[in-house]
């Protein structure tokens, strides 16, 4: 049992070390993650559509949210397990959240990466990751499997 635990810990450490090395080649380190999160969420707050949704949810709790998002992106980039939250549950029931806002979120995220001077590799990695996250949240929050039922298409509308 002890050998298994030691082996797992070594495996996790190896995964994190490889991820950190991969990110370093792309010019991504903890300081980049901090700048990305700070800049992006500053822009979110000023955005005419996204800002009010976030402000209603996070009023008075922005520092806590920024810290959580730094842990989240650090965990995703460096595979270090720093984030242990539940993103889907955190987004359920958010007043004003709408499917179309995720496109605004992605566009703002991409502009932030451009403005920070992210390398082409880092931009591609972050955008692919952000797109997967957005797609996952949209499916979790808005998808209704009944709409995929082929028998619905055959029924006339009332």
Number of C-alpha atoms within 10 A of each C-alpha: 6 7 8 9 10 11 12 12 12 12 12 15 14 13 15 18 15 14 18 20 15 15 18 14 13 16 15 20 16 17 10 15 18 18 15 21 23 17 16 20 22 14 16 21 16 12 16 10 15 21 15 18 19 19 15 12 15 13 9 10 10 16 11 10 14 17 13 17 19 22 22 22 21 22 17 16 21 23 20 18 13 15 16 10 11 8 12 14 12 9 15 13 10 13 12 14 17 13 16 9 16 19 13 15 18 16 13 18 23 19 13 20 22 13 11 15 12 19 15 13 14 19 20 14 15 19 17 12 15 18 16 12 16 18 15 14 19 18 14 14 17 11 13 10 8 9 10 10 10 9 9 11 10 8 8 6 6 3
